[in-house]
Each structure stands twice: as C-alpha cells, then as structure tokens.
Amino acid sequence: MAFNFQYNDPLLIEWRKGDETDPYIDRTETHKIINNRIVLSEIPAEFHRVEIYGYSEIDQRKPDSRPIPLEDEFIVTYYNGFITFHPSQEYKTVAVSYKGRGMIQYPASRIYAHNPNSDVVENLQHIIDTALIKIIEVGDSIDKALEAAKNANMAAEGAFFATNRANQATEMALSASDKAIKAGNNADEKADLAYKAAMTTRLIWLKPVDKYEDIALVYPNPEIGSTTMVLSTGSRYRYEGDGNWKEIDNYTRGSIPLANDKVDGLISSEDFNLIHDKLQIKSIYFVLPTITMDGVQKYIIPIPFDCKIKSIKAICNKPSSASPTHIFIEKISGSEFGTHSEWKKITDLPIQFKTDHYSAFIPPLLFSEIKKDDVLRLFVEADKFDPLQEGISIQIDVVL
C-alpha cells in the first residue's frame, strides 16, 4: 500500500455567503442520467431547492418521504450535490436549475483505487505521478528518435544536393552546346530567309508578248522573277518557278482600276453615279390637267423595256376643295392589250389626294415588276374626284 503522508493537500472548500455582498449564483446545467444519478457542478442551496423540468423533488426533510423516487421524481443530496432518479430514467438528459453555494474539492491523495491483481490500495495522486514519469520517459525516447531521423535526413539531403549540383553542371554544359548549335542554325535560317525574300520581290522585266500562249514559246528558260506583259489583255505575269507564270497585275484593270459607285477608276465615281442613274433609272409620267369623269382615263403609256418600280409620287397644282381624289394605276400585258382581259391594279389602295392637299398618299405596291410592252393607265374611283382640282402629275420611277 502506498501512502502520501504530506499534509499540504487538504480539502479545498469554497462557500458563498448568500448575502448581498456574496450572493448565491443561479446555475442551469444539462446532465445525462448515469446509474440513476447525476452530479451537479456546485453544491446546491437547500433553501432555494433544485428544479428539474418535468420532475418533482421528494423533500427528504419530511419524515414520511419516500427513499426511492418514482419515474417523475428525484431526490437531492444537498451536502454533496448528488441527485438520484428512478431506474427507468437511465440515459435521459435533464436540465437542472439551482442556486450554487460553492464546491468541495478533494485532493488526489485522498482518493484511493484498488489494484485488481492484488490487495494493494493506491491513491489517485500516486497513479498520476507514475503516469507523468512514464510520459516524460516516452517524450525523451521520441525526442531521441526524432533527432536520429533528422541527422539521417540531413545526410541524405547533403548527398542529394551534391548529386544535384553535378547534374546542374552537366546540364549547363549541354545547354551551352545547344545554344551554340542553335545560333549557327539561326544564322543559316536567316540567310535562307533573306535569299527567299529577295527572290520573292525580284522582277526581271522582259519584252511583252501578244498572247499568254506566247510566253512559253518566247521565254522557254526563264529565271525566277522574270516578268512580261500580254498585250491582248494587259495582264502582267511573273515566273515563280516550276513552269508557273503567275498574274501579278493588269495594266488596265490593276494599275488603273475600273470605276464603281465608291472608287475612282477609268472614270470618276461622281461621273459613274451620274451616268449610272441616267442609264438605269427612268421616270414615267401621267399628267391630268383636270378630271372630268370617273373610271378609266384617256391617257395610256406603253413601256418599252423590262423594269422594276422604285417609287411613285403624285402632286397637283391646285388641290381639291370639295372631295378627295382616289386614283389607281392599272397594268396589262402587251399581248392582252386591246382584248377583254382584266387590268391589274399595282397598289392595294388608291393614290389619295385629301382636300386642300398638294401631295397624295402613296399606298404599298402589290407588285413592282413591269415587262417590256406592258401598258399602264389610270382609273378614278366613282365620285372620288373634284373637277376643280387642276394639274395632277403622277411620276413613276423605275429601275432597268
């Protein structure tokens, strides 16, 4: 049996006074019931009692109180903070509220433990001291093992660094050799590129020939860059090698391009647009000095070309004051003209002059294509004109 006969570890008891200067502290704790019992963190104040939600306390101060609680009851031992429950409440978790008056702390030397292999009784302090000694011994062994491993790693790292330096020296030597070889190759490549660039831009001017077929006959052994012109087309050809004569430009179409609506050429773009509009856009006119009757009017116009209606405009010199004027433009093919075939309206609604308006409303076209020899005429809706309206002009712009 081991004993600790030192007297410097007495019980530590901390009590609160329970007055205004040192009041009891409200505590709420959660505990799981083990072996029908829980242990509070502090000693509860007996005057204020202990409260557990869902349970009732058996007051042991009463002489007829039960020694064993029922399922919804508990017993408090107020001198040590133990609370006992019915066996059926095992492993349940409960919330406990009480006023803590302090605690009693026992030294480890006052708590004993039986050795299961003998009758020797040891106290908890002796067990703790023995465990601390073993922990220190294990720590020392671990430190020595770590130091040995560290020394081994340092030796391995030294060997690795030495090998690595040797490899780096070898790589540097190989790299220097590669750079020298690449420098030589680059010099050769640049010389080759310079030669190819010179050959690409080289032009050796030869006398022109009449036709393209004459090039091979007149110049059977050309050099790269040999250049000649074909008089019949104005095209200029350069010899690229391997029997290939490549057209590089055209004296009439390349050096001096043809004009279009955006680029100056053999004529200016302004002249091109002016001539283009004059040649491509035509205007067809119907002129009615006055309208004396509704229905088909006396004026007809044959169309001498295929075209497409671009726009329609209608104006008058003197507007109507009494009634709006509604006029349709009608069309018939040249082969059907003079027969009883039906004339077709080219708009879905009539051209409309409102009263006191000089310009007419132009409705959308039903179709815009007009064939050569088609005939156009005007048709006035019944009661939709004013005889006092004068100088009606209808302009139809078409694109050839």
C-alpha positions as CSV (number, residue, x, y, z in Angstrom):
1,M,0.0,0.0,0.0
2,A,1.3,3.4,-1.0
3,F,0.6,6.4,1.2
4,N,1.3,10.1,0.8
5,F,1.9,11.5,4.3
6,Q,2.3,15.1,3.2
7,Y,-0.2,17.5,4.8
8,N,-0.1,20.2,2.2
9,D,-3.1,19.0,0.2
10,P,-6.2,19.4,2.4
11,L,-9.8,19.7,1.2
12,L,-10.5,22.9,-0.7
13,I,-13.9,24.3,0.3
14,E,-15.2,27.4,-1.3
15,W,-18.6,28.7,0.1
16,R,-20.5,31.8,-0.8
17,K,-22.1,33.8,2.0
18,G,-25.5,34.0,0.3
19,D,-26.0,37.7,1.2
20,E,-25.8,40.9,-0.9
21,T,-22.1,41.1,-0.8
22,D,-21.5,37.4,-1.8
23,P,-24.8,36.0,-3.2
24,Y,-25.5,32.5,-4.4
25,I,-25.2,32.2,-8.2
26,D,-28.0,31.0,-10.4
27,R,-26.9,27.9,-12.4
28,T,-28.6,26.0,-15.2
29,E,-26.9,22.8,-16.3
30,T,-27.6,19.9,-18.6
31,H,-26.7,16.3,-17.5
32,K,-27.3,12.8,-18.7
33,I,-28.5,10.3,-16.0
34,I,-26.0,7.5,-15.5
35,N,-26.5,4.8,-12.9
36,N,-29.7,6.6,-11.8
37,R,-27.7,9.7,-10.8
38,I,-26.2,13.0,-11.9
39,V,-23.6,15.2,-10.1
40,L,-24.1,18.9,-10.0
41,S,-21.1,21.2,-10.7
42,E,-21.7,23.0,-7.4
43,I,-23.3,22.3,-4.0
44,P,-26.9,23.5,-4.3
45,A,-28.5,25.8,-1.7
46,E,-31.1,23.8,0.1
47,F,-33.2,26.8,1.0
48,H,-33.8,27.6,-2.7
49,R,-34.2,24.0,-3.7
50,V,-33.4,22.3,-7.1
51,E,-35.8,22.5,-10.1
52,I,-35.8,20.0,-13.0
53,Y,-38.3,20.4,-15.8
54,G,-40.8,17.6,-15.9
55,Y,-39.9,16.2,-12.5
56,S,-40.8,16.8,-8.8
57,E,-38.4,16.8,-5.9
58,I,-39.0,14.5,-2.9
59,D,-38.3,16.6,0.2
60,Q,-36.2,14.4,2.5
61,R,-36.7,16.7,5.4
62,K,-40.2,15.2,5.8
63,P,-40.3,12.1,8.0
64,D,-42.7,10.2,5.6
65,S,-40.8,10.9,2.4
66,R,-40.1,8.0,0.0
67,P,-36.5,6.8,-0.1
68,I,-36.8,5.8,-3.8
69,P,-38.2,8.3,-6.3
70,L,-41.0,7.4,-8.8
71,E,-40.5,7.9,-12.6
72,D,-41.3,11.6,-12.4
73,E,-39.5,12.3,-9.1
74,F,-35.9,12.9,-7.9
75,I,-34.0,13.1,-4.6
76,V,-31.3,15.7,-3.9
77,T,-28.4,15.1,-1.5
78,Y,-27.7,18.7,-0.6
79,Y,-24.4,18.2,1.2
80,N,-22.6,16.8,-1.9
81,G,-24.7,17.8,-5.0
82,F,-25.9,14.2,-5.9
83,I,-29.4,13.8,-7.5
84,T,-31.0,10.4,-7.7
85,F,-33.7,9.3,-10.2
86,H,-35.9,6.3,-10.9
87,P,-34.1,3.4,-12.8
88,S,-36.4,3.9,-15.8
89,Q,-34.9,7.4,-16.4
90,E,-31.5,5.9,-17.3
91,Y,-29.6,7.8,-20.1
92,K,-32.1,10.6,-20.3
93,T,-30.9,14.2,-20.5
94,V,-32.3,16.7,-18.0
95,A,-31.9,20.5,-17.5
96,V,-31.3,21.4,-13.8
97,S,-31.7,24.9,-12.3
98,Y,-30.5,25.8,-8.8
99,K,-28.5,28.3,-6.8
100,G,-24.9,27.3,-6.3
101,R,-23.5,27.9,-2.9
102,G,-19.9,26.7,-3.7
103,M,-18.0,23.5,-4.0
104,I,-15.8,21.0,-2.2
105,Q,-12.6,19.9,-3.9
106,Y,-10.8,16.7,-2.8
107,P,-7.0,16.2,-3.2
108,A,-5.9,13.3,-5.3
109,S,-4.1,11.8,-2.3
110,R,-7.4,11.3,-0.5
111,I,-8.9,9.3,-3.4
112,Y,-7.9,5.6,-3.5
113,A,-8.1,2.9,-6.1
114,H,-7.9,-0.9,-5.8
115,N,-5.4,-2.8,-7.9
116,P,-7.4,-5.7,-9.5
117,N,-4.4,-8.0,-9.4
118,S,-3.7,-7.7,-5.6
119,D,-4.9,-6.3,-2.4
120,V,-2.8,-3.2,-2.8
121,V,-4.6,0.1,-2.5
122,E,-3.1,3.1,-4.2
123,N,-4.3,6.7,-4.1
124,L,-5.0,8.7,-7.2
125,Q,-2.0,11.0,-6.7
126,H,0.4,8.1,-6.8
127,I,-1.2,6.9,-10.1
128,I,-0.9,10.4,-11.6
129,D,2.7,10.7,-10.5
130,T,3.6,7.4,-12.1
131,A,1.8,8.3,-15.3
132,L,3.7,11.6,-15.5
133,I,7.0,9.9,-15.1
134,K,6.1,7.4,-17.9
135,I,5.0,10.3,-20.2
136,I,8.3,12.1,-19.6
137,E,10.3,8.9,-20.4
138,V,8.2,8.3,-23.6
139,G,8.8,12.0,-24.6
140,D,12.6,11.6,-24.2
141,S,12.5,8.5,-26.4
142,I,10.6,10.3,-29.1
143,D,13.0,13.2,-29.0
144,K,15.9,10.9,-29.4
145,A,14.2,9.1,-32.3
146,L,13.4,12.4,-34.0
147,E,17.0,13.7,-33.6
148,A,18.3,10.5,-35.2
149,A,15.8,10.7,-38.1
150,K,16.8,14.4,-38.5
151,N,20.5,13.5,-38.7
152,A,19.8,10.8,-41.3
153,N,17.7,13.2,-43.4
154,M,20.4,15.8,-43.3
155,A,22.9,13.3,-44.5
156,A,20.6,12.2,-47.3
157,E,19.9,15.8,-48.3
158,G,23.7,16.5,-48.4
159,A,24.2,13.6,-50.8
160,F,21.2,14.8,-52.9
161,F,22.5,18.3,-53.1
162,A,25.9,17.1,-54.2
163,T,24.3,14.9,-56.9
164,N,22.0,17.8,-58.0
165,R,25.0,20.2,-58.4
166,A,26.8,17.7,-60.5
167,N,23.6,17.3,-62.7
168,Q,23.3,21.1,-63.0
169,A,26.9,21.4,-64.1
170,T,26.3,18.8,-66.8
171,E,23.0,20.5,-67.9
172,M,24.8,23.9,-68.1
173,A,27.5,22.4,-70.3
174,L,24.9,20.7,-72.6
175,S,22.8,24.0,-72.7
176,A,25.8,26.0,-73.8
177,S,26.5,23.5,-76.5
178,D,22.8,23.6,-77.6
179,K,22.9,27.4,-77.7
180,A,26.0,27.4,-79.9
181,I,24.3,24.9,-82.3
182,K,21.0,26.9,-82.4
183,A,23.0,30.1,-83.0
184,G,24.6,28.5,-86.1
185,N,21.2,27.2,-87.3
186,N,19.6,30.6,-86.8
187,A,22.3,32.2,-88.9
188,D,21.6,29.7,-91.7
189,E,17.9,30.2,-91.4
190,K,18.2,34.0,-91.6
191,A,20.4,33.8,-94.6
192,D,17.9,31.4,-96.3
193,L,15.0,33.8,-95.4
194,A,16.9,36.7,-96.8
195,Y,17.5,34.9,-100.0
196,K,13.9,33.8,-100.3
197,A,12.7,37.4,-99.6
198,A,15.0,38.7,-102.3
199,M,13.7,36.1,-104.8
200,T,10.1,36.9,-103.9
201,T,10.4,40.5,-104.7
202,R,12.7,40.1,-107.7
203,L,11.4,41.4,-111.0
204,I,13.3,40.9,-114.3
205,W,11.4,42.9,-117.0
206,L,11.1,41.2,-120.4
207,K,9.6,42.4,-123.6
208,P,5.8,41.9,-123.9
209,V,4.2,39.2,-125.9
210,D,0.9,39.2,-127.9
211,K,-0.9,36.3,-126.2
212,Y,-0.5,34.3,-123.0
213,E,0.4,31.2,-125.0
214,D,3.4,33.0,-126.5
215,I,5.1,33.4,-123.1
216,A,6.4,29.8,-123.0
217,L,7.5,30.0,-126.6
218,V,9.3,33.3,-126.4
219,Y,10.9,32.6,-123.0
220,P,11.5,28.8,-122.7
221,N,14.1,29.1,-119.9
222,P,13.0,32.0,-117.6
223,E,14.6,32.9,-114.3
224,I,12.6,33.3,-111.0
225,G,11.3,36.9,-111.2
226,S,11.1,37.1,-115.0
227,T,8.2,39.4,-115.8
228,T,6.4,40.1,-119.1
229,M,3.0,41.6,-120.2
230,V,0.4,40.1,-122.5
231,L,-0.6,42.9,-124.9
232,S,-4.0,41.4,-125.8
233,T,-5.2,41.6,-122.1
234,G,-2.9,44.0,-120.4
235,S,-2.1,41.3,-117.7
236,R,1.5,41.1,-116.4
237,Y,2.9,37.7,-115.4
238,R,5.9,36.8,-113.1
239,Y,7.7,33.5,-113.2
240,E,7.5,31.7,-109.8
241,G,9.5,28.6,-110.8
242,D,8.4,25.0,-111.8
243,G,6.9,26.3,-115.0
244,N,4.4,28.6,-113.2
245,W,3.7,32.1,-114.6
246,K,1.6,34.0,-112.0
247,E,-0.5,37.0,-112.9
248,I,0.6,39.8,-110.7
249,D,-1.5,42.8,-112.0
250,N,-3.2,44.2,-115.1
251,Y,-2.2,47.4,-116.7
252,T,-5.8,48.3,-117.5
253,R,-7.6,46.6,-114.6
254,G,-4.9,46.6,-111.9
255,S,-2.8,49.7,-112.2
256,I,-5.9,51.8,-113.2
257,P,-9.0,50.0,-111.8
258,L,-12.5,50.2,-113.3
259,A,-14.7,52.8,-111.7
260,N,-17.6,51.9,-109.4
261,D,-20.0,53.8,-107.2
262,K,-17.3,54.2,-104.5
263,V,-13.9,54.1,-106.1
264,D,-12.4,56.3,-108.9
265,G,-11.1,54.5,-111.9
266,L,-11.1,54.9,-115.6
267,I,-13.9,57.5,-114.9
268,S,-14.6,59.3,-111.6
269,S,-17.1,57.9,-109.1
270,E,-19.2,61.0,-109.5
271,D,-19.4,60.6,-113.3
272,F,-20.1,56.9,-112.8
273,N,-23.0,57.5,-110.5
274,L,-24.4,60.3,-112.8
275,I,-24.2,58.1,-115.9
276,H,-25.5,55.0,-113.9
277,D,-28.5,56.9,-112.7
278,K,-29.3,58.3,-116.1
279,L,-29.0,54.9,-117.8
280,Q,-30.5,52.8,-115.1
281,I,-33.3,55.0,-113.6
282,K,-36.2,56.1,-115.8
283,S,-39.3,58.1,-115.0
284,I,-42.8,57.6,-116.4
285,Y,-45.3,60.4,-116.1
286,F,-49.1,60.7,-116.1
287,V,-50.4,64.3,-116.4
288,L,-54.0,65.2,-115.9
289,P,-54.9,68.8,-116.4
290,T,-58.3,68.1,-114.8
291,I,-60.5,65.2,-114.1
292,T,-63.9,65.4,-115.7
293,M,-65.2,61.9,-115.1
294,D,-64.6,58.9,-113.0
295,G,-63.5,55.4,-114.4
296,V,-60.8,54.8,-117.0
297,Q,-58.9,58.0,-118.1
298,K,-57.9,58.7,-121.7
299,Y,-54.1,58.5,-121.1
300,I,-52.2,55.2,-121.6
301,I,-48.5,54.6,-121.6
302,P,-46.7,51.6,-123.2
303,I,-43.5,50.5,-121.5
304,P,-40.6,49.8,-124.0
305,F,-38.3,47.9,-121.5
306,D,-38.3,45.5,-118.6
307,C,-38.1,47.4,-115.4
308,K,-39.0,47.4,-111.7
309,I,-40.9,50.2,-110.0
310,K,-38.7,52.0,-107.5
311,S,-41.1,54.8,-106.2
312,I,-44.3,56.7,-107.0
313,K,-45.0,60.4,-106.4
314,A,-48.2,62.3,-107.1
315,I,-48.7,66.1,-106.8
316,C,-51.2,68.7,-108.1
317,N,-51.1,72.4,-109.0
318,K,-54.5,73.2,-107.4
319,P,-55.8,71.0,-104.7
320,S,-59.4,69.7,-104.3
321,S,-61.7,71.7,-102.0
322,A,-64.9,69.6,-102.2
323,S,-63.9,65.9,-102.4
324,P,-60.9,63.7,-102.0
325,T,-59.5,62.2,-105.2
326,H,-58.8,58.5,-105.5
327,I,-56.7,57.2,-108.4
328,F,-55.5,53.7,-109.3
329,I,-52.6,52.8,-111.6
330,E,-53.5,49.7,-113.7
331,K,-51.4,47.4,-115.8
332,I,-52.0,44.9,-118.7
333,S,-49.5,42.9,-120.8
334,G,-48.8,43.9,-124.3
335,S,-50.3,40.6,-125.6
336,E,-53.5,41.2,-123.7
337,F,-53.9,44.9,-124.6
338,G,-56.9,45.5,-126.8
339,T,-58.7,42.4,-125.6
340,H,-61.3,42.0,-122.9
341,S,-58.7,40.8,-120.4
342,E,-58.8,42.3,-116.9
343,W,-56.4,45.1,-116.0
344,K,-54.5,44.7,-112.7
345,K,-54.1,47.3,-110.1
346,I,-50.4,47.8,-108.9
347,T,-51.3,49.1,-105.4
348,D,-53.7,47.6,-102.9
349,L,-55.3,51.0,-102.2
350,P,-55.8,54.1,-104.5
351,I,-53.5,57.0,-104.6
352,Q,-55.3,59.5,-102.4
353,F,-55.4,63.3,-102.6
354,K,-57.1,64.7,-99.5
355,T,-58.9,68.0,-99.7
356,D,-56.6,71.0,-99.6
357,H,-53.5,68.8,-100.1
358,Y,-51.0,69.3,-102.9
359,S,-49.3,65.9,-102.3
360,A,-51.0,62.5,-102.4
361,F,-50.7,59.5,-100.1
362,I,-49.0,56.5,-101.9
363,P,-50.1,53.1,-100.7
364,P,-47.9,50.0,-100.8
365,L,-47.3,48.2,-104.1
366,L,-48.9,44.9,-104.9
367,F,-46.2,44.1,-107.3
368,S,-43.3,46.1,-108.9
369,E,-42.2,44.1,-111.9
370,I,-43.1,45.5,-115.3
371,K,-42.4,43.7,-118.5
372,K,-41.5,45.1,-121.9
373,D,-44.6,46.2,-123.9
374,D,-46.8,46.2,-120.8
375,V,-49.4,49.1,-120.8
376,L,-50.2,51.4,-117.9
377,R,-53.4,53.5,-117.4
378,L,-55.2,55.5,-114.7
379,F,-58.5,54.6,-113.1
380,V,-60.5,57.1,-111.0
381,E,-62.9,55.7,-108.3
382,A,-66.6,56.7,-108.7
383,D,-67.5,60.0,-107.1
384,K,-63.9,60.3,-105.8
385,F,-62.7,63.4,-107.7
386,D,-63.1,67.2,-107.8
387,P,-63.5,68.8,-111.3
388,L,-62.0,71.9,-109.9
389,Q,-58.7,70.2,-109.0
390,E,-56.0,71.0,-111.6
391,G,-52.6,69.9,-112.7
392,I,-52.3,66.4,-111.4
393,S,-48.9,64.8,-112.1
394,I,-48.0,61.2,-111.2
395,Q,-44.4,60.2,-111.5
396,I,-43.3,56.5,-111.6
397,D,-39.6,55.9,-111.2
398,V,-38.4,52.6,-112.5
399,V,-35.0,50.8,-112.4
400,L,-33.9,49.0,-115.6
